[in-house]
Amino acid sequence: MTNSTEDLAQKVERALTFIKNHPDGIIQSELWKELGMDSRTCSRILKQLEDEGKITRQACKGSSYLVTWVKSEKKVDPMLFMAGDALLPCVACTEECDVPSCKMLEDWIYELVFAEME
């Protein structure tokens, strides 16, 4: 990775962090001034962030845009809690335990191992 690529990646991260810290959004022309970069660089960075679905831009104030962060809602894949047909016992467990010594988890793992052997 070259320095210019690293610099651009750092600028992208800095811009995204700045946008996240403005929950009501920020005008694009104010953003590039606040970040100390030229409008062309800022536009390219915002285009990248918009293409990645991390921000939205809405036309406002003549030819400028209101830039807003899009909160990502990470969805959990339910299959991460499954092993074969068996549901991870920790999903519904209400016990306070130490994972390495959890009897229910240990039994579940043994059942999986023996099911594989059959």
C-alpha atoms as an extended CHARMM CRD file, in Angstrom:
* protein
*
       118  EXT
         1         1  MET       CA              0.0000000000        0.0000000000        0.0000000000  PROA      1               0.0000000000
         2         2  THR       CA              1.4020000000        3.3610000000       -0.9780000000  PROA      2               0.0000000000
         3         3  ASN       CA              1.4110000000        6.4520000000        1.2040000000  PROA      3               0.0000000000
         4         4  SER       CA             -1.1640000000        8.1880000000       -1.0090000000  PROA      4               0.0000000000
         5         5  THR       CA             -3.5330000000        5.2450000000       -0.5530000000  PROA      5               0.0000000000
         6         6  GLU       CA             -2.9480000000        5.2980000000        3.1910000000  PROA      6               0.0000000000
         7         7  ASP       CA             -3.5310000000        9.0380000000        3.2480000000  PROA      7               0.0000000000
         8         8  LEU       CA             -6.7980000000        8.6500000000        1.3590000000  PROA      8               0.0000000000
         9         9  ALA       CA             -7.9370000000        5.8440000000        3.6900000000  PROA      9               0.0000000000
        10        10  GLN       CA             -7.1510000000        8.0370000000        6.6760000000  PROA      10              0.0000000000
        11        11  LYS       CA             -9.0880000000       10.9280000000        5.1390000000  PROA      11              0.0000000000
        12        12  VAL       CA            -12.0720000000        8.6680000000        4.4880000000  PROA      12              0.0000000000
        13        13  GLU       CA            -12.0410000000        7.4520000000        8.0910000000  PROA      13              0.0000000000
        14        14  ARG       CA            -11.6510000000       10.9800000000        9.4350000000  PROA      14              0.0000000000
        15        15  ALA       CA            -14.5400000000       12.2220000000        7.2840000000  PROA      15              0.0000000000
        16        16  LEU       CA            -16.7970000000        9.3660000000        8.3840000000  PROA      16              0.0000000000
        17        17  THR       CA            -15.9740000000        9.9520000000       12.0470000000  PROA      17              0.0000000000
        18        18  PHE       CA            -16.7080000000       13.6570000000       11.6560000000  PROA      18              0.0000000000
        19        19  ILE       CA            -20.0350000000       12.9190000000        9.9510000000  PROA      19              0.0000000000
        20        20  LYS       CA            -20.9940000000       10.4160000000       12.6720000000  PROA      20              0.0000000000
        21        21  ASN       CA            -20.4130000000       13.1520000000       15.2540000000  PROA      21              0.0000000000
        22        22  HSD       CA            -23.0660000000       15.3150000000       13.5450000000  PROA      22              0.0000000000
        23        23  PRO       CA            -26.2640000000       13.2760000000       13.9510000000  PROA      23              0.0000000000
        24        24  ASP       CA            -28.4020000000       15.9460000000       12.2600000000  PROA      24              0.0000000000
        25        25  GLY       CA            -26.0360000000       16.0000000000        9.2880000000  PROA      25              0.0000000000
        26        26  ILE       CA            -23.5750000000       18.5670000000        8.0040000000  PROA      26              0.0000000000
        27        27  ILE       CA            -23.5150000000       20.6760000000        4.8430000000  PROA      27              0.0000000000
        28        28  GLN       CA            -20.9190000000       19.2820000000        2.4190000000  PROA      28              0.0000000000
        29        29  SER       CA            -19.2700000000       22.6770000000        1.8550000000  PROA      29              0.0000000000
        30        30  GLU       CA            -18.8600000000       23.0800000000        5.6290000000  PROA      30              0.0000000000
        31        31  LEU       CA            -17.5090000000       19.5520000000        5.9230000000  PROA      31              0.0000000000
        32        32  TRP       CA            -14.5840000000       19.9960000000        3.5510000000  PROA      32              0.0000000000
        33        33  LYS       CA            -13.6610000000       23.2640000000        5.2630000000  PROA      33              0.0000000000
        34        34  GLU       CA            -13.8210000000       21.6610000000        8.7180000000  PROA      34              0.0000000000
        35        35  LEU       CA            -11.6900000000       18.7480000000        7.5330000000  PROA      35              0.0000000000
        36        36  GLY       CA             -9.1540000000       21.0510000000        5.8810000000  PROA      36              0.0000000000
        37        37  MET       CA             -9.3790000000       19.4530000000        2.4460000000  PROA      37              0.0000000000
        38        38  ASP       CA            -10.3130000000       20.7250000000       -0.9880000000  PROA      38              0.0000000000
        39        39  SER       CA            -13.8490000000       20.3010000000       -2.2830000000  PROA      39              0.0000000000
        40        40  ARG       CA            -12.7920000000       17.8570000000       -5.0100000000  PROA      40              0.0000000000
        41        41  THR       CA            -11.1310000000       15.4470000000       -2.5550000000  PROA      41              0.0000000000
        42        42  CYS       CA            -14.0880000000       15.7430000000       -0.2080000000  PROA      42              0.0000000000
        43        43  SER       CA            -16.5220000000       14.9860000000       -3.0460000000  PROA      43              0.0000000000
        44        44  ARG       CA            -14.5890000000       11.8440000000       -4.0050000000  PROA      44              0.0000000000
        45        45  ILE       CA            -14.5180000000       10.6760000000       -0.3850000000  PROA      45              0.0000000000
        46        46  LEU       CA            -18.2430000000       11.3060000000        0.0290000000  PROA      46              0.0000000000
        47        47  LYS       CA            -18.9840000000        9.4890000000       -3.2310000000  PROA      47              0.0000000000
        48        48  GLN       CA            -17.0610000000        6.4740000000       -1.9220000000  PROA      48              0.0000000000
        49        49  LEU       CA            -18.8800000000        6.5610000000        1.4290000000  PROA      49              0.0000000000
        50        50  GLU       CA            -22.2230000000        6.9540000000       -0.3320000000  PROA      50              0.0000000000
        51        51  ASP       CA            -21.4930000000        4.0160000000       -2.6730000000  PROA      51              0.0000000000
        52        52  GLU       CA            -20.6360000000        1.9260000000        0.4070000000  PROA      52              0.0000000000
        53        53  GLY       CA            -23.9900000000        2.8670000000        1.9580000000  PROA      53              0.0000000000
        54        54  LYS       CA            -22.3730000000        4.6210000000        4.9280000000  PROA      54              0.0000000000
        55        55  ILE       CA            -23.7870000000        8.0890000000        4.2370000000  PROA      55              0.0000000000
        56        56  THR       CA            -26.5760000000        9.7970000000        2.3450000000  PROA      56              0.0000000000
        57        57  ARG       CA            -26.4400000000       13.1350000000        0.5460000000  PROA      57              0.0000000000
        58        58  GLN       CA            -29.5500000000       15.2780000000        0.0950000000  PROA      58              0.0000000000
        59        59  ALA       CA            -29.5880000000       18.3470000000       -2.1220000000  PROA      59              0.0000000000
        60        60  CYS       CA            -30.0000000000       21.5650000000       -0.1400000000  PROA      60              0.0000000000
        61        61  LYS       CA            -28.8210000000       25.1790000000       -0.1190000000  PROA      61              0.0000000000
        62        62  GLY       CA            -28.3800000000       25.6710000000       -3.8330000000  PROA      62              0.0000000000
        63        63  SER       CA            -25.7110000000       23.3280000000       -5.1100000000  PROA      63              0.0000000000
        64        64  SER       CA            -24.6280000000       21.8550000000       -1.7740000000  PROA      64              0.0000000000
        65        65  TYR       CA            -25.6940000000       18.6960000000        0.0100000000  PROA      65              0.0000000000
        66        66  LEU       CA            -26.6680000000       17.7290000000        3.5340000000  PROA      66              0.0000000000
        67        67  VAL       CA            -24.4550000000       14.7830000000        4.4310000000  PROA      67              0.0000000000
        68        68  THR       CA            -25.8530000000       12.3090000000        6.9630000000  PROA      68              0.0000000000
        69        69  TRP       CA            -24.4520000000        9.1100000000        8.4330000000  PROA      69              0.0000000000
        70        70  VAL       CA            -26.4440000000        5.9300000000        7.8320000000  PROA      70              0.0000000000
        71        71  LYS       CA            -26.3890000000        3.8310000000       10.9760000000  PROA      71              0.0000000000
        72        72  SER       CA            -25.7130000000        0.2490000000       10.0390000000  PROA      72              0.0000000000
        73        73  GLU       CA            -27.9850000000       -2.2640000000       11.6280000000  PROA      73              0.0000000000
        74        74  LYS       CA            -25.9670000000       -5.4100000000       11.8000000000  PROA      74              0.0000000000
        75        75  LYS       CA            -28.1580000000       -8.4270000000       11.4330000000  PROA      75              0.0000000000
        76        76  VAL       CA            -27.1260000000      -11.5510000000       13.2460000000  PROA      76              0.0000000000
        77        77  ASP       CA            -27.2010000000      -14.7040000000       11.2060000000  PROA      77              0.0000000000
        78        78  PRO       CA            -29.2530000000      -17.1850000000       13.2700000000  PROA      78              0.0000000000
        79        79  MET       CA            -27.2030000000      -20.0230000000       11.8190000000  PROA      79              0.0000000000
        80        80  LEU       CA            -24.3170000000      -18.8160000000       13.9860000000  PROA      80              0.0000000000
        81        81  PHE       CA            -26.2230000000      -20.3090000000       16.9260000000  PROA      81              0.0000000000
        82        82  MET       CA            -26.6800000000      -23.6660000000       15.2790000000  PROA      82              0.0000000000
        83        83  ALA       CA            -24.4980000000      -26.6970000000       14.8690000000  PROA      83              0.0000000000
        84        84  GLY       CA            -26.2710000000      -29.1290000000       12.6350000000  PROA      84              0.0000000000
        85        85  ASP       CA            -29.8190000000      -29.3010000000       13.9800000000  PROA      85              0.0000000000
        86        86  ALA       CA            -28.7890000000      -28.4180000000       17.5410000000  PROA      86              0.0000000000
        87        87  LEU       CA            -29.3070000000      -24.9410000000       18.9580000000  PROA      87              0.0000000000
        88        88  LEU       CA            -26.5130000000      -23.5280000000       21.0930000000  PROA      88              0.0000000000
        89        89  PRO       CA            -27.7430000000      -23.8620000000       24.7020000000  PROA      89              0.0000000000
        90        90  CYS       CA            -26.3410000000      -20.4550000000       25.6370000000  PROA      90              0.0000000000
        91        91  VAL       CA            -29.0420000000      -18.7330000000       23.5610000000  PROA      91              0.0000000000
        92        92  ALA       CA            -31.7640000000      -19.3190000000       26.1560000000  PROA      92              0.0000000000
        93        93  CYS       CA            -29.5440000000      -19.8720000000       29.1870000000  PROA      93              0.0000000000
        94        94  THR       CA            -30.1560000000      -17.7160000000       32.2630000000  PROA      94              0.0000000000
        95        95  GLU       CA            -27.2920000000      -19.1540000000       34.2930000000  PROA      95              0.0000000000
        96        96  GLU       CA            -24.2180000000      -17.1530000000       35.2330000000  PROA      96              0.0000000000
        97        97  CYS       CA            -21.3340000000      -19.3850000000       34.2590000000  PROA      97              0.0000000000
        98        98  ASP       CA            -17.7510000000      -19.5730000000       33.2230000000  PROA      98              0.0000000000
        99        99  VAL       CA            -17.8280000000      -20.6620000000       29.5790000000  PROA      99              0.0000000000
       100       100  PRO       CA            -14.8410000000      -23.0600000000       29.7610000000  PROA      100             0.0000000000
       101       101  SER       CA            -16.5310000000      -24.9480000000       32.6110000000  PROA      101             0.0000000000
       102       102  CYS       CA            -20.2030000000      -24.6940000000       31.5680000000  PROA      102             0.0000000000
       103       103  LYS       CA            -21.8130000000      -28.1260000000       31.9510000000  PROA      103             0.0000000000
       104       104  MET       CA            -24.6760000000      -27.4280000000       29.4890000000  PROA      104             0.0000000000
       105       105  LEU       CA            -22.2690000000      -26.2310000000       26.8170000000  PROA      105             0.0000000000
       106       106  GLU       CA            -19.9830000000      -29.1800000000       27.4340000000  PROA      106             0.0000000000
       107       107  ASP       CA            -22.8940000000      -31.6320000000       27.0780000000  PROA      107             0.0000000000
       108       108  TRP       CA            -23.9930000000      -29.9140000000       23.8690000000  PROA      108             0.0000000000
       109       109  ILE       CA            -20.5140000000      -30.1980000000       22.3830000000  PROA      109             0.0000000000
       110       110  TYR       CA            -20.2820000000      -33.8890000000       23.3240000000  PROA      110             0.0000000000
       111       111  GLU       CA            -23.6670000000      -34.5420000000       21.6910000000  PROA      111             0.0000000000
       112       112  LEU       CA            -22.4080000000      -32.9000000000       18.5070000000  PROA      112             0.0000000000
       113       113  VAL       CA            -19.2120000000      -34.9530000000       18.5210000000  PROA      113             0.0000000000
       114       114  PHE       CA            -21.0620000000      -38.2150000000       19.0560000000  PROA      114             0.0000000000
       115       115  ALA       CA            -23.6590000000      -37.3270000000       16.3950000000  PROA      115             0.0000000000
       116       116  GLU       CA            -20.7980000000      -36.8380000000       13.9050000000  PROA      116             0.0000000000
       117       117  MET       CA            -19.3900000000      -40.2800000000       14.7870000000  PROA      117             0.0000000000
       118       118  GLU       CA            -22.6450000000      -42.1050000000       14.1010000000  PROA      118             0.0000000000
